[in-house]
Amino acid sequence: MSPLLTDAFRKTTVTAHGDGPEGEGSLRRTMGVFQLSTLGIGATVGTGIFIVLTEAVPVAGPAVIWSFVIAAVVAGLTALCYAEMASVMPASGSSYSYAYATLGELPAVGVGACLLLEYGVSAAAVSVGWSEYLNQALENLFGFRIPEALSSAPEAGGAVNLPAIVLVVLCSLLLIRGASESAKANAVMVLIKIAVLIMFIVVGLTGWNSDNFSNFAPMGIAGITGAAGIIFFSYIGLDAVSTAGNEAKNPSRTMPLAILITLAVVTALYVTVALVAVAAQGADKFEGQEAGLAAILQAVTGSTWAGTVLAVAAVISIFSVTLVVLYGQTRIFYAMSCDGLIPPVFAKVHPKTRTPVAGTIMTCVAVSVLAGFLPINFLAELTSVGTLVAFLVVAIAVMIRRRNSPGAPAPFKVPLYPATPILAIAGCLWIIKDLRPITLFAFLVWTGLALVFYFTYSIRNSKLNLDRRALTETGSGR
């Protein structure tokens, strides 16, 4: 193998990777099981339910229920893989860190690019949805809406989505204050959103109409898996838990437990809410519908009170989602910067708040541009492909770790190994194949740009490369 390729596939050690320097330059361990679980639920519940039904139901019809089930099964298989890797490698970089330790440096940069789609683009997508529910709440409460020119992307008929930009800025300011403060605020918002979704289920059941399940799968299996691909980005909460590795208490125990709790709560809510939504409203009414769940409740009750409560809760809920995915993005940048693969500014931690302030501000600017000027459907699909590839890599990482260290202890081990990671890989590939060609093309272009960045910057500035050069220079100076 050529020296260039050898360098591209060099690996970090599982125990050392992801930790910043001690003292003022390191992150603070403040999160237990409850905060980690609400972190995962906060990043997950909100996107798929409050926003994506209007994109997924027109693709799958009433069979969108099975789309949620398929996405949940694939995410569940992957969650088990995440739990094992998190138990042996509690680092801030999530699947990026796992790829670096098992596959090598170049694949890790590729996964980092996928995570930028998974987190950065996801934050933009849910911010766009937030502005829809904000308008619904304002109209019901005060009788006015933010003008379309200031609340929609250019492709959607507006000039700029200003509420989405404001949301990103507010979340970034909270993150700059500190991880512990952000986690506490998120926990409160998570409890509110769960309560309101239970309210939706109870009230929505009164509008149950079995006729809405006729013509159950108009587009067949392709429609069901295609919708699963659109929905899948909403499961990033499973990955979000693993981005907190450097800020979790007793991470080898708390992180796997939080990942499994997140999976159980999210799956139960998603499938139940989707079932009730489709039963209460004909599939033909979902397409182009803004603030969909609020509109369903208003139709069922014949009044605005339930829709208003849900719209206000969605505003709070989606704030929580945006907060957590922005948190995840900044922590992945932190891990990559500690490794020298991206500029050092992203690893610079404020001495008082112990948060990566500069990295958070730069992430805020980039996500604000996406949220302000791109439509939600393209953002959702682009996020899904990034999430699916990251999930796929984690399943591969588990198999490589087991092969390279067959007797190594792990606080949590994937059950039914190797069937579980193999099925997780197959499930991810199955969903990827039904994404739109334009989405896959955009992903390939993005991956190509990541490769160019790696060979022009990362390979020379990698901490592994600099350490090797320092060792060589020390040895030659003797």
C-alpha positions as CSV (number, residue, x, y, z in Angstrom):
1,M,0.0,0.0,0.0
2,S,1.3,3.5,-0.9
3,P,2.3,5.9,2.0
4,L,-0.6,8.1,1.1
5,L,-3.1,5.3,1.5
6,T,-1.4,4.1,4.6
7,D,-1.8,7.6,6.1
8,A,-5.5,7.8,5.0
9,F,-6.4,4.6,6.9
10,R,-4.4,5.2,10.1
11,K,-6.5,4.7,13.3
12,T,-6.8,6.2,16.7
13,T,-6.9,4.1,19.9
14,V,-10.3,3.5,21.4
15,T,-9.4,4.6,24.9
16,A,-7.6,7.9,24.0
17,H,-9.7,9.3,21.2
18,G,-12.0,12.2,21.6
19,D,-10.8,13.7,24.9
20,G,-9.6,17.3,24.8
21,P,-6.8,18.6,27.0
22,E,-7.4,18.5,30.7
23,G,-8.3,21.6,32.7
24,E,-9.8,24.7,31.2
25,G,-9.6,23.3,27.7
26,S,-11.8,20.2,28.3
27,L,-15.6,19.7,28.5
28,R,-17.3,19.2,31.9
29,R,-19.0,15.9,32.8
30,T,-22.5,16.9,34.1
31,M,-25.1,14.6,32.5
32,G,-26.7,11.5,34.0
33,V,-29.1,9.0,32.5
34,F,-32.2,11.3,32.7
35,Q,-30.5,14.2,31.0
36,L,-28.9,12.0,28.4
37,S,-32.3,10.3,27.7
38,T,-34.1,13.6,27.4
39,L,-31.2,14.7,25.1
40,G,-32.0,11.8,22.8
41,I,-35.8,12.2,23.0
42,G,-35.4,16.0,22.5
43,A,-33.5,15.5,19.3
44,T,-36.0,12.9,18.0
45,V,-39.5,13.6,19.0
46,G,-40.6,16.6,17.1
47,T,-39.1,16.3,13.7
48,G,-40.8,13.1,12.4
49,I,-44.1,13.8,14.0
50,F,-44.7,17.5,13.9
51,I,-43.2,18.1,10.5
52,V,-42.5,15.1,8.3
53,L,-46.1,13.6,8.0
54,T,-46.9,16.2,5.4
55,E,-44.0,15.0,3.3
56,A,-44.2,11.2,4.0
57,V,-48.0,10.5,3.7
58,P,-48.3,11.7,0.1
59,V,-45.5,9.2,-0.8
60,A,-46.8,6.2,1.1
61,G,-50.5,6.9,1.7
62,P,-52.0,5.4,4.9
63,A,-49.2,2.8,4.8
64,V,-46.9,5.5,6.2
65,I,-47.6,3.7,9.5
66,W,-45.4,0.9,8.2
67,S,-42.8,3.4,7.1
68,F,-42.5,4.5,10.7
69,V,-42.3,0.8,11.8
70,I,-39.5,0.1,9.2
71,A,-37.6,3.2,10.2
72,A,-38.0,2.2,13.8
73,V,-36.8,-1.4,13.3
74,V,-33.7,-0.2,11.3
75,A,-33.0,2.5,13.9
76,G,-33.5,0.0,16.7
77,L,-31.0,-2.5,15.3
78,T,-28.5,0.4,14.9
79,A,-29.3,1.7,18.4
80,L,-28.0,-1.6,19.8
81,C,-24.8,-1.1,17.8
82,Y,-24.5,2.5,19.1
83,A,-25.0,1.2,22.7
84,E,-22.1,-1.2,22.4
85,M,-19.7,1.4,20.8
86,A,-20.8,4.0,23.3
87,S,-20.0,1.7,26.2
88,V,-16.5,1.1,25.1
89,M,-15.7,4.4,23.5
90,P,-17.5,7.3,25.3
91,A,-16.2,10.2,23.1
92,S,-17.9,13.4,21.8
93,G,-17.5,12.4,18.2
94,S,-20.2,9.7,18.0
95,S,-20.1,7.6,14.8
96,Y,-17.1,9.8,13.6
97,S,-15.1,8.6,16.6
98,Y,-16.1,5.0,16.1
99,A,-15.1,5.1,12.5
100,Y,-11.7,6.7,13.3
101,A,-10.9,3.9,15.8
102,T,-12.1,1.0,13.5
103,L,-12.0,2.1,9.8
104,G,-9.4,4.8,9.8
105,E,-8.8,8.5,9.2
106,L,-10.2,8.9,5.7
107,P,-13.5,7.0,6.4
108,A,-13.8,9.0,9.6
109,V,-13.7,12.3,7.7
110,G,-16.4,10.9,5.3
111,V,-18.5,10.0,8.3
112,G,-17.9,13.5,9.7
113,A,-19.3,14.9,6.4
114,C,-22.3,12.7,6.8
115,L,-22.8,14.0,10.4
116,L,-22.7,17.5,9.1
117,L,-25.7,16.5,6.9
118,E,-27.3,14.7,9.8
119,Y,-27.0,17.5,12.4
120,G,-26.3,20.8,10.6
121,V,-28.9,20.2,7.8
122,S,-31.3,18.6,10.2
123,A,-31.2,21.8,12.4
124,A,-32.1,23.8,9.3
125,A,-34.9,21.4,8.4
126,V,-36.6,21.5,11.8
127,S,-36.2,25.2,12.0
128,V,-38.2,25.6,8.8
129,G,-41.0,23.5,10.3
130,W,-40.9,25.6,13.5
131,S,-41.9,28.7,11.5
132,E,-45.0,26.9,10.2
133,Y,-46.2,26.1,13.8
134,L,-45.3,29.5,15.0
135,N,-47.5,31.1,12.3
136,Q,-50.3,28.7,13.3
137,A,-50.0,29.6,17.0
138,L,-49.9,33.4,16.2
139,E,-53.0,33.1,13.9
140,N,-55.0,31.2,16.5
141,L,-54.0,33.4,19.4
142,F,-53.7,36.9,17.9
143,G,-55.3,36.7,14.5
144,F,-52.2,37.4,12.4
145,R,-49.4,35.6,10.6
146,I,-45.8,36.5,9.7
147,P,-45.9,37.5,6.0
148,E,-44.9,34.7,3.6
149,A,-42.1,36.8,2.3
150,L,-40.4,36.6,5.7
151,S,-41.5,33.1,6.7
152,S,-40.7,31.0,3.6
153,A,-37.7,30.0,1.6
154,P,-37.4,31.5,-2.0
155,E,-38.4,28.2,-3.6
156,A,-41.5,28.1,-1.3
157,G,-42.6,31.5,-2.5
158,G,-41.0,33.7,0.1
159,A,-37.8,35.7,0.4
160,V,-36.3,34.4,3.6
161,N,-37.5,32.2,6.5
162,L,-36.7,34.7,9.2
163,P,-38.3,32.8,12.2
164,A,-36.1,29.8,11.3
165,I,-33.0,32.0,11.5
166,V,-34.2,33.5,14.8
167,L,-34.6,30.0,16.3
168,V,-31.1,28.9,15.3
169,V,-29.6,32.1,16.9
170,L,-31.6,31.6,20.2
171,C,-30.5,27.9,20.5
172,S,-26.9,28.9,19.8
173,L,-27.0,31.5,22.6
174,L,-28.3,28.9,25.0
175,L,-25.6,26.4,24.0
176,I,-22.9,29.1,24.6
177,R,-24.1,29.5,28.2
178,G,-23.3,25.8,29.0
179,A,-24.1,22.2,28.3
180,S,-25.7,21.6,31.7
181,E,-28.0,24.6,31.4
182,S,-29.0,23.5,27.9
183,A,-29.7,20.0,29.1
184,K,-32.0,21.2,31.9
185,A,-33.9,23.5,29.5
186,N,-34.3,20.6,27.0
187,A,-35.5,18.2,29.7
188,V,-38.4,20.6,30.6
189,M,-39.3,21.0,26.9
190,V,-39.2,17.2,26.4
191,L,-41.7,16.6,29.2
192,I,-44.0,19.3,27.6
193,K,-43.9,17.7,24.2
194,I,-44.6,14.2,25.4
195,A,-47.6,15.4,27.4
196,V,-49.0,17.3,24.3
197,L,-48.5,14.3,22.0
198,I,-50.4,12.1,24.5
199,M,-53.2,14.8,24.3
200,F,-53.1,14.5,20.5
201,I,-53.6,10.7,20.7
202,V,-56.5,11.0,23.2
203,V,-58.3,13.8,21.3
204,G,-57.4,12.4,17.8
205,L,-59.0,9.0,18.7
206,T,-62.4,10.7,18.8
207,G,-62.0,11.5,15.1
208,W,-61.1,7.9,14.1
209,N,-62.5,7.0,10.7
210,S,-61.6,3.5,9.4
211,D,-62.5,4.6,5.8
212,N,-59.3,6.7,5.8
213,F,-57.3,3.4,5.6
214,S,-58.8,2.5,2.2
215,N,-56.4,2.4,-0.7
216,F,-53.8,1.6,2.1
217,A,-50.6,1.5,0.0
218,P,-51.2,3.3,-3.3
219,M,-47.5,3.3,-4.3
220,G,-46.8,-0.2,-3.0
221,I,-43.6,-1.2,-1.2
222,A,-41.6,1.5,-3.0
223,G,-43.8,4.2,-1.5
224,I,-43.5,2.7,2.0
225,T,-39.7,2.5,1.9
226,G,-39.4,5.9,0.1
227,A,-41.4,7.4,3.0
228,A,-39.2,5.6,5.5
229,G,-36.2,7.3,3.9
230,I,-37.9,10.7,4.4
231,I,-38.8,9.9,8.0
232,F,-35.5,8.4,9.0
233,F,-33.7,11.7,9.7
234,S,-36.0,12.1,12.7
235,Y,-34.2,9.2,14.5
236,I,-30.9,11.2,14.9
237,G,-31.6,11.4,18.6
238,L,-30.0,8.0,18.9
239,D,-26.8,9.4,17.6
240,A,-27.2,12.6,19.6
241,V,-26.8,10.7,22.9
242,S,-23.5,9.4,21.8
243,T,-22.2,13.0,21.0
244,A,-22.3,13.7,24.8
245,G,-19.5,11.2,25.6
246,N,-17.2,13.8,27.0
247,E,-19.9,15.4,29.1
248,A,-21.6,12.2,30.5
249,K,-21.2,10.9,34.0
250,N,-20.1,7.3,34.1
251,P,-20.5,7.2,30.3
252,S,-19.9,3.4,29.8
253,R,-23.1,2.7,31.8
254,T,-25.3,5.8,31.3
255,M,-24.9,6.2,27.5
256,P,-26.1,2.7,26.4
257,L,-29.0,2.9,28.9
258,A,-30.0,6.4,27.6
259,I,-29.8,5.2,24.0
260,L,-32.2,2.3,24.7
261,I,-34.6,4.5,26.7
262,T,-34.7,7.0,23.8
263,L,-35.5,4.2,21.3
264,A,-38.4,2.8,23.3
265,V,-40.0,6.2,24.0
266,V,-39.6,7.5,20.5
267,T,-40.9,4.4,18.7
268,A,-44.0,4.2,20.9
269,L,-44.9,7.9,20.3
270,Y,-44.1,7.9,16.6
271,V,-46.1,4.8,15.6
272,T,-49.1,5.7,17.8
273,V,-49.3,9.4,16.7
274,A,-48.9,8.4,13.0
275,L,-51.7,5.8,13.3
276,V,-54.1,8.3,15.0
277,A,-53.2,11.1,12.5
278,V,-54.0,8.9,9.4
279,A,-57.2,7.6,11.0
280,A,-58.4,11.1,11.7
281,Q,-57.5,12.7,8.4
282,G,-57.6,11.4,4.8
283,A,-54.2,10.8,3.2
284,D,-55.1,13.2,0.4
285,K,-55.2,16.2,2.8
286,F,-51.6,15.9,4.1
287,E,-49.8,17.2,1.1
288,G,-48.7,20.8,1.5
289,Q,-50.5,21.1,4.9
290,E,-48.7,23.4,7.3
291,A,-48.7,22.6,11.0
292,G,-50.4,19.3,10.2
293,L,-51.1,17.9,13.7
294,A,-52.6,21.2,14.9
295,A,-54.8,21.3,11.8
296,I,-56.0,17.7,12.4
297,L,-57.0,18.5,16.0
298,Q,-58.9,21.6,14.9
299,A,-60.8,19.5,12.4
300,V,-61.6,16.8,14.9
301,T,-62.8,19.1,17.7
302,G,-64.4,21.8,15.5
303,S,-62.6,24.5,17.4
304,T,-59.2,26.1,17.7
305,W,-58.3,25.4,21.3
306,A,-56.7,21.9,20.8
307,G,-54.9,23.0,17.7
308,T,-53.6,26.1,19.5
309,V,-52.3,24.1,22.4
310,L,-50.6,21.7,20.0
311,A,-49.1,24.5,17.9
312,V,-47.7,26.2,21.0
313,A,-46.3,22.9,22.2
314,A,-44.8,22.3,18.8
315,V,-43.1,25.7,18.9
316,I,-41.5,24.6,22.3
317,S,-40.9,21.1,21.0
318,I,-39.1,22.0,17.8
319,F,-37.0,24.5,19.8
320,S,-35.8,21.5,21.8
321,V,-35.0,19.5,18.7
322,T,-33.0,22.4,17.2
323,L,-31.2,22.9,20.4
324,V,-30.0,19.3,20.7
325,V,-29.0,18.8,17.0
326,L,-27.0,22.0,17.2
327,Y,-25.4,20.7,20.4
328,G,-24.5,17.4,18.6
329,Q,-23.0,19.3,15.6
330,T,-20.8,21.5,17.8
331,R,-19.5,18.4,19.7
332,I,-18.7,16.5,16.6
333,F,-16.7,19.5,15.3
334,Y,-15.0,19.7,18.7
335,A,-13.9,16.0,18.4
336,M,-12.7,16.4,14.8
337,S,-10.8,19.6,15.7
338,C,-9.1,17.9,18.7
339,D,-7.9,15.3,16.1
340,G,-6.6,18.1,13.8
341,L,-8.9,17.1,10.9
342,I,-10.6,20.5,10.8
343,P,-9.3,23.9,12.0
344,P,-8.4,24.3,15.7
345,V,-10.9,27.0,16.3
346,F,-13.7,24.4,16.7
347,A,-11.9,22.8,19.7
348,K,-11.3,26.1,21.5
349,V,-13.3,26.0,24.8
350,H,-14.3,29.1,26.7
351,P,-12.5,29.0,30.2
352,K,-15.7,30.0,32.1
353,T,-18.6,28.3,30.3
354,R,-16.4,25.3,29.2
355,T,-18.3,25.3,25.8
356,P,-16.8,25.6,22.3
357,V,-18.0,29.2,21.8
358,A,-16.3,30.0,18.5
359,G,-17.4,26.6,16.9
360,T,-21.0,27.2,18.1
361,I,-21.1,30.7,16.5
362,M,-19.7,29.4,13.2
363,T,-22.2,26.5,13.2
364,C,-25.0,29.0,13.9
365,V,-24.1,31.1,10.9
366,A,-24.0,28.2,8.5
367,V,-27.2,26.6,9.7
368,S,-29.0,30.0,9.6
369,V,-28.2,30.3,5.9
370,L,-29.6,26.9,5.2
371,A,-32.7,27.4,7.3
372,G,-33.4,30.8,5.8
373,F,-33.1,29.9,2.1
374,L,-33.8,26.2,1.5
375,P,-37.2,24.3,1.5
376,I,-37.9,21.6,4.1
377,N,-38.4,18.6,1.7
378,F,-34.9,18.8,0.2
379,L,-33.4,19.4,3.7
380,A,-35.2,16.4,5.2
381,E,-34.1,13.9,2.5
382,L,-30.5,15.2,2.5
383,T,-30.4,14.7,6.3
384,S,-31.8,11.2,6.0
385,V,-29.1,10.0,3.7
386,G,-26.4,11.4,6.0
387,T,-28.1,9.7,9.0
388,L,-28.4,6.4,7.2
389,V,-24.8,6.3,6.2
390,A,-23.6,7.2,9.7
391,F,-25.8,4.5,11.2
392,L,-24.5,2.0,8.7
393,V,-20.9,2.8,9.7
394,V,-21.6,2.2,13.4
395,A,-22.9,-1.3,12.6
396,I,-19.7,-2.0,10.6
397,A,-17.6,-0.5,13.4
398,V,-19.1,-3.0,15.9
399,M,-18.1,-6.0,13.6
400,I,-14.6,-4.7,13.1
401,R,-14.1,-4.0,16.8
402,R,-15.3,-7.6,17.6
403,R,-13.0,-9.1,15.0
404,N,-9.9,-7.0,16.0
405,S,-10.5,-7.4,19.8
406,P,-12.5,-10.6,20.2
407,G,-12.0,-10.9,23.9
408,A,-12.2,-7.2,24.8
409,P,-14.6,-6.4,27.6
410,A,-17.7,-4.2,26.9
411,P,-20.2,-3.0,29.5
412,F,-22.9,-3.5,26.8
413,K,-22.8,-6.0,24.0
414,V,-25.1,-6.3,20.9
415,P,-27.5,-9.2,21.3
416,L,-27.8,-11.8,18.6
417,Y,-24.4,-10.9,17.2
418,P,-23.5,-10.9,14.2
419,A,-27.1,-11.0,12.9
420,T,-28.0,-7.6,14.5
421,P,-25.3,-5.5,12.9
422,I,-25.7,-7.3,9.5
423,L,-29.5,-6.6,9.6
424,A,-28.8,-3.0,10.5
425,I,-26.5,-2.6,7.5
426,A,-29.0,-4.3,5.2
427,G,-31.9,-2.1,6.5
428,C,-29.9,1.1,5.9
429,L,-29.0,0.1,2.4
430,W,-32.6,-0.9,1.7
431,I,-33.9,2.5,2.7
432,I,-31.1,4.4,0.9
433,K,-31.9,2.8,-2.5
434,D,-35.4,4.4,-2.5
435,L,-34.3,7.9,-1.9
436,R,-34.7,10.3,-4.8
437,P,-31.8,10.4,-7.4
438,I,-31.3,14.2,-6.8
439,T,-30.7,13.5,-3.1
440,L,-28.2,10.7,-3.8
441,F,-26.4,12.9,-6.3
442,A,-26.2,15.8,-3.9
443,F,-24.8,13.4,-1.3
444,L,-22.1,12.1,-3.7
445,V,-21.1,15.6,-4.5
446,W,-20.9,16.5,-0.8
447,T,-18.8,13.3,-0.2
448,G,-16.5,14.3,-3.0
449,L,-16.0,17.8,-1.5
450,A,-15.1,16.1,1.9
451,L,-12.5,14.0,0.1
452,V,-10.9,17.1,-1.4
453,F,-10.8,18.7,2.0
454,Y,-9.2,15.7,3.5
455,F,-6.4,15.5,1.0
456,T,-5.7,19.2,1.0
457,Y,-6.0,19.9,4.7
458,S,-6.8,17.1,7.1
459,I,-4.1,14.6,6.1
460,R,-1.3,17.1,6.8
461,N,-2.8,18.6,10.0
462,S,-4.0,15.4,11.5
463,K,-2.9,15.0,15.2
464,L,-1.7,11.5,14.3
465,N,0.4,12.9,11.5
466,L,1.9,15.8,13.6
467,D,2.7,13.3,16.5
468,R,4.5,11.0,14.0
469,R,6.5,13.9,12.6
470,A,7.4,15.1,16.0
471,L,8.6,11.6,17.0
472,T,10.6,11.4,13.8
473,E,12.2,14.8,14.3
474,T,13.0,13.9,17.9
475,G,14.6,10.6,16.8
476,S,16.6,12.2,14.0
477,G,17.9,14.9,16.4
478,R,19.6,12.4,18.7
